[in-house]
Amino acid sequence: MLDGVEKCGIGNWEGVSESVGSKDASMCKEHYHSMYLADPKHILDQIKDEIRERENEMVDTDRVLRDINKRLIHMSGVKLVSTILGV
C-alpha cells in the first residue's frame, strides 16, 4: 500500500489500487485513512520495526565483513608461508 502511495501519490487511489492489485480504489483510500492517518501509532510501530530490522542487517553486515577480513588475513598468511616454503 505505502509503495503504491509513494509511487502514485496520495489521492490517486485508482493508481494505488492498480499498484496494490488486491483492493479497489475506495478500499485503498479507506485502508490508508484508517491505518495511517487515524492511527499514527500503527505507522510509528512499522517505522520502529523497520529500524530494528535495518539495525540487525547492519550487525549482520559487520559480522560478515569481520569474517571476510579474517579469511583474507588467513589467506595472505597461507600465501606468505607457501611462498617462503616454495610450495
N, C-alpha and C positions, 0 to 999 in steps of 0.2 A: 504494500500500500504506500509506504513512505517513498519507496523508489519511484513509484508511479507519480506521486505528487511532486517529487523533486524534478522528475523528467518533464511532466506535462504542465505543472503549475497548479496552485490551489485554485479551485473554481472550475478547472477543466475536467469535470467529473466524467465526461464521455471518454476523454483520453486516458484518464486514470483507470477507468473501467476496462478499457482495451488492454492497458498495461497489466492490470491485475489478472484479468481473464476469468475470474470466478464470481464477480459481482457486477451488477448493473450500475449505472451512474448514480442513481438515488441511494443504493446500498453503500457505495463508496463514500458518498457525501455524509451519510448518516454515521457510518463507521468512523470516519475521520473526525467528525464533530464530537461524537460520544467518547472516543478513545483518546484523542489528542488535545481537544480543546476543553471539553467538560471535565476531564480528569487529568490534570497536569502531572499528578503523581505517577500515572502509568508511563508517561514518556520519560520522566526522570528515572524510574526504575529501569527502563530499557537502556537509557544512557549509562547508568551505573553498571549494568550487566555488560555492555559493550566495552566500557573502560576496563572492567575486570578481565574480560576476555583478551583485550589487547595487552594488558599487563602480563597475563600468562604467556601470550605469544612472545613478548619481549624477553621474559625469563627463559622460555624455550630457546629463543634465538641466541641469547647469551650463552646458554649451556652448549648449544651446538657449536658456536664459534670457539668456545674453550676446548671442546673435544677435537675440533679440526686443528686448532693450534697445537694441541698435544700430539696429534698424529703427525703433523708436519715436522715438529721438533724431533719426534722419534724417527721419522723417515730421513731427516737430514743427518741424524746421528748414525743411522744404519748406513747411509751412503758414505759418510766420513770413515766409518770403521771399515767398510768394504774397500774403500779407496786405499786406506792405509795398509790393509792386508792384501791388496791386489786381487780381490775376489771379483 
